[in-house]
Amino acid sequence: MSLVRLFSDFEGRIGLRTFWLGSIAVALTLLAIERTLPLLVDRHATITTIAFLKAFALFPWAALAAKRANDRGSTPLFGILLICAIVLPDHLRPLISIGWRPSLEAIATMAWVVAFIDLGLMPSAVHRSGVAAAPAGAKAAE
């Protein structure tokens, strides 16, 4: 699978190793940009650009999670919703009152734990074909 398809396509399946390597690649790229951008532009442009990049990083992570959820036997939408529940509360924090912030953090934490266990630790689901196996002692079809 090509890197472009890995980070931009929501169809297909990936294993644990590819999921972790892709997630680490996105995180390290985002971290490198966050560290080098303040050296290149002024503070206001840095804050705006980093906020945009964090929102943009949602797309490759969602693509990875969708493929991994599909590999686990779930719908790709499950992986996308988990990533959204992890990333979006941080972006919503300035827009809501302070009373709702602990709830958003709890939702993000629970989604992170579910994503870590289901997508990051569990093995691939075994997919069987739709044809039933012949019972023991049955004659072969001619």
Beta strands, then each sheet from edge to edge (+ up, - down):
end
